[in-house]
Amino acid sequence: MVLLSDVHASNLRIPTTLSPGLVAVFVGATNGIGELTLKKFAKYAVKPRVYFIGRSQEAGDRILAECQELNKEGIFQFIQADVSLLSAVDDVSQKIREKEKVINLLFLTAGSPKFGESMSLTFSRNPISHSLLETTEGLPFPAVLGYYARTRFIVNLLPLVRQATGLRRVVTVAAAGKEGPVNHDDLGAAYISPLSLLKVRGHFASIITLSLEVLAKQAPEVTFIHDYPGSVKTGIAREANALVVFMMGIVGAIAGSWMFIPHEESGERHLFLATSAKYPPKAGSTESHGVPLADDQIVTRGTTGEAGSGVYAVDWDCNSASLKVKQLLVQLREEGLVEKLWQHTEEEFKRITGSISI
């Protein structure tokens, strides 16, 4: 476990060890972990330029004002968009590419606008599998926000991340460390059986981690992190039906005092993931790619088991995923899943947008 005191110490050094004028993009930052991390970044970074994307203009206006108050020398721009559509992802990506030549940090936390309805379907008593609600582009809502849209953002903006000097990082917040078996015949998890949330979580955790490995081969000078945030009280269930909200409320009331990670800690830990040299890219020196490590800290082992491999699956405490997870990833690679997954992803991108990137 990375001690919270070490996290704080590292974040406090951001103004003196990272270059002024960092450019950051936060996707899904109008509530929850995205908002918490954005505000921490605004607090510590020197003269940053930040783009944050979300569906709510009201929330965007509020957060914009709060960030400007936290950092009067920073430049913050809110972009309203529903990124459950890949066409919207491309529109947002193009807007950013027209304004910026480099990006230092791409931070992805977009949640599904239909998450609550999908949860409701999971609690259905229907004994047969059923199709989840889909976007107008033909992708299941949980899949598009958790995987397809985020991957599209990375593919679209990775050329700008590669052009940055110093910090070059992509962080996607999902379910690292929870990787599980993958349904090779349904990579998008378009069908889900009742009460199988854990299986679906394992499926998506694996394909997210393996997709980052593909991207890291294309850009070895960039750090890629997939993390599990732990249990943090956010707005993720705000669109769930009454039954789901009631059940979640009971769990929170019984276990919340020890189950939930405080907002302050979550924001600090995610900023640490986004900036610490503990997670260097595969290529390049460790010290030039984040806040330098303290003398008693070491570089984290990546998804291949190698220290500093460039792709990291980390738990809520900022430590690398277990040996069991790494062994599972070895098995999935040997099954040829990486190649099959990326072929499937590019085919879906071409089907919907006509190209594999903008």
N, C-alpha and C positions, 0 to 999 in steps of 0.2 A: 504493500500500500504506500502511495506517495502521501506523506503527511500534509495536512492542510497548512501547517506552518511553512512547509517548503513551497507549497503552491503560492501562498501569499508572498513569500520572499522573492520568488521568481517574477511574479506579476508586478511587484513594486519596482523591478529593475527594467521594465519595458521602456519607460521614457528615456533611460540613459544607455540602453544597449541596442535597441532597434532604431532604425533610421526614421526620421520624421517623414511625414507624407505617405505613410502606408495606405494602400488602396485595398479595401475589403468589400466583399459582397456577401450579404446575409440573406438567404432564401428561407422564408417562413419565420420572420422575426417580429411579428405583431403580437405574439404572446409566448408564454412558456420559455423554454430553454434558449430559443433564438433571441428573444427579447432580453433575457437575463445576460447572455453573453455579449450581445451588441452593446448594452449599456456599460459593461465592464471594459470592453474594448474602447468605447468612447471616453471612459474615465482615464485610462492609462496611456493610450496612444498619443503621440505628438503630431498635431496638425494632420489627422487622417482624412482621407476621402472615403466615405462609406455610402454604399447603396444597399437599401434593405427593401425586401419584397414581401408583400402580403395582400390579403383580400380586402381587409377593412381599412377604408380611408380614414375613418374616425380614429382607429387605433394607430394608424400610421402618423396622423397629425400629432397625436399625443406624444408618441415616442420620439418623433422628430424634435419637438419642443424640449423634451427631457434630455435628449442627447446634446442639443445645442447649449443647454444650461450646464451640462457636465463638461463640455469641451467647447469653449467659445471660439477656439481657433480651428476646430474641425469643420469639415464640409459634409453634410448629411443630406441624402436625397431618398425619399420614399417613392417606390414604384408600385402602384396598385395593379395587381394581376392575379388571376386564378390559374396557378401553374399546374392544375390537374390536366390541362390541355398542353400538348407538346407545341402546338402552334403559338400559345402564349409564352412558353419557355423560349422559343426562338425569337419572338418579338422583344422580350425583355433582354435577352442576350445581345441582340443586335443594338439595342439602345445603349447598353453598356460598352459594347465594342466601338461604337461611334464616338464615345467620350473618353475612353481610356486605352492606353497602349499596354499597360501592365496591370496585373492583379496580384497582390501578395497573399491574400487569404480569401478562400471561397468556403463559406460555412453554411451547411445545408441541414435544415430541420423541418422542412415543409410537412404539414400534417394533412390528412384527408378531410375534405369538407363533408364526406359521407361516412366518416369513421363510425359515428354513432349508429347509423343504419346498418353498417356492416357488422358491428357488434351485436345488434339486435338479431340479425340473421343467424349469427353464430349460436345464439341461445334458443333458436327455433327448435321445436320438437319434431320437425319434419325429418324422418329417418333417412332420406335420400340426399345426395349432394345437390346443391343448387348453384346457379350462376349468381355471382355477386353483382351489384349495381355497377354499370359501366359508364365511362365517359362517352361523349359523342364521337370520340375517335376510336372507340372499341377497346379500351383498356380498363380493367377492373380498378376501382378507385384506390383501394389500399396499395395495389401494385404500382400504380402510376405515381403516387406521391412518395412512396417509400423507395422505389427503384427507378422506374423509367424517366420521370421528370428530373430527378436528381442526377441521374447518369447523363441525361441530355444536357443539363446545365454544365456538368464537368467537361463533356466533350466539346461543347460550344466555347467555353471560356478557358480551357486548358492552354491554348496557344498564348493567351495573355499571362497566365500564371507562369508559364515557362520563361517568359521574357523578363520577369521581375528579377531584381537583385536582392540578395539577403533572403528574407522570409519568402518561401514559396510553398504554400500549404493548402490542402483540401481536407475538410473535416465533414463527415456525414454522421449525424446522430441517429442511431437506430437500435440495434440489438446485438452488438459485438459481444462475443463470448457465449452467445446462445445459439451458435451455428448448429444445424442439424441436417438430417438427410434431405435430399432434394428430389422432387418429383421431376424427372427428366422429361416426362411427357406433358407437363403443364408448368413450364417455367414461370409463367405469369401468374400462377395460382388463381386461374379464372374460376375454379370450382373449389368449394370448401365444404367439408362435412361438418355437421353440428358438433360443437364442443371440441373443435380441433385447433384452437388458437395457438397452442404451444407448437404443434407441427408446422403451422403456417409461419410462425415466428422463426423457427429453426430454418425453414426453407429460405425465407427472405434474408435472414442473417447471412447464410452461406453465399447466396448469389451476390449480395452487396459486397461482401469481403472479396470474393473472387473477381468481381468486376473491377475493383480497385487494383488488383494485381495486374489485370490486363492493361489498365491505364498507366500504371507505374512503369511497365515495360516500354510504353511509348514516351514517357517523361520521367526518366530516372532521377532527374534533378529536382523533382517535386515530392514532398511528403504527402502521403495519403493516410488518413486516420478514419477508422470506423469505430465508433464508441457506443457503449451502453450507458445511459445517463443515470441508471438506478431509478428509484421511484421518487419523482418530483411532482409536486402538486402544480399542474398546469391546466390549460383550458381544453385538453384533448377530448374530454367527454361532453363538451358543452352542447353537442348536437345529438347525443344519445337519447334513447327513449327513457321514459320514467323508470321502467324496471331496471335497466342497466345502471342508471344514475343512483337509484336506491341501493342496489347491491354494492356498487363501488363506495357509496357513502358509508355503509355498514363496515366494510373492510377498513376504510380510512379512520372511522371513529374508534375501532378496536385497536388498530395497529399503527395509526398515523404518527404517534409520538416517537416511535422508533423505526418506522418503515420508510418515512419520507425524508429525503435529503433537503435541507433548508435551501431556499432560493439563493441566498448569499453564497453558500458553499458551491452550489451547482454552477452559478455564474463564474466563480473564481476558477473552479476546476476546468470548465470548458475553455476559458481564456488561456489557461495553462496548456491545454492540449493544442490550442491554436498558435501558441507562441514559443513554447519551450524547445530548446535544442535537445531535449531528451528523446525527441522523435525526428531524427534527421532523415533526409532523403538518401537514397542508395548512392547517388553520385554527389560529390562535393564534400567539403569539410564540415564537420559537425558544428563548429563554433560560428560559422557564417550563416547558419540557417535557423536562428532563434535565439532566445535569451540564453546565454552561456550557463552551463551546469555548475552547481556548487561542487566543491571538492569531493564531497561524500556521495555524489549522485553518479549514476551510470546511464548509458544509452539503453533504451528499451529494445527487447527482442521483438522482431517483426513476425508476420504470419508464417514465415518459413522457418522460424526458430533461430534465425541469425540476428545478432545484434545490429541495429541500424540498417535493416533491410529495405526500409523505405515505405513499407505498408504495415500498418499496425491495427490490430483488433484489441481494443482496451476496454476494461471494465470501468465501473463508476468511480473506482479509486485511482484511476489513471495508470493502472498496471496492465501488463500484457495478458491476453487470454490464456487459458490453461493449456497444458500439454495435450489434454484430450481433444480440445478444439483443433490444435495444430495437426494432430494425427488424423482427425476427420478431414481436414482440408487436403492433406496428402492423398487420402483415399479418393476424394472428389476429383482432384487433379488427375490421378491415375485412371479414373473412369472416363476421362476426356470431357468433363463437364465444362471446363473453362472455354474451350474452343466452341462447344455447342451453345453455351450461354451467350458468348459474344456474337456468334452468327445470328442467333435468335434476336438479340438486341438490335443489331444493325438492320435486320429484316423488318422489325417493327418500326424503327425510325424511318426507313425508306418507304414503308407502306403508308405511314401517316403524313410525313413531311416531304417525301420525295428525295431525301438525301440523308446521309449518315451524320451530318452536322451542317450548321449554317455556313 
